[in-house]
Every structure is written in C-alpha cells, then in structure tokens.
C-alpha cells in the first residue's frame, strides 16, 4: 500500500502497517495492543484482514493528547 497518500483527514481504511505509519508506532505495538486490549483503538475485521479507519486513528490521537 502507498502510505505516502494516507491522511488522517480523509476517512478511509488502512491496514496495520498504514496505521503504524500514521501513529508513528511499530506495527508490533498495534498488534500487541489489539490482542491484549492494553490500548483500545477501534478496528474492522474483514475476513482475516484487520483494518483501521483513519478517523478512528485521528480520534485516538486527539483523546491521547495531554493538554
């Protein structure tokens, strides 16, 4: 997937690699969070694929921002 065209301002689905790029965290961290529930970021399961909505990623960033 071409990650250079991903944006948090456009609602689209991306895979774990794309989400890790947008959040600047390793893909392994997202996989761990998903499996342990340590950090809850909504995801979509399509068959065996895991996808993240970019607007959910943006909401996660906003809710994690310390003001």
Secondary structure as UniProt FT lines:
FT   HELIX           3..5
FT   TURN            8..9
FT   STRAND          13..14
FT   HELIX           16..23
FT   HELIX           27..36
FT   STRAND          44..46
FT   TURN            47..48
FT   STRAND          49..53
FT   HELIX           54..64
//
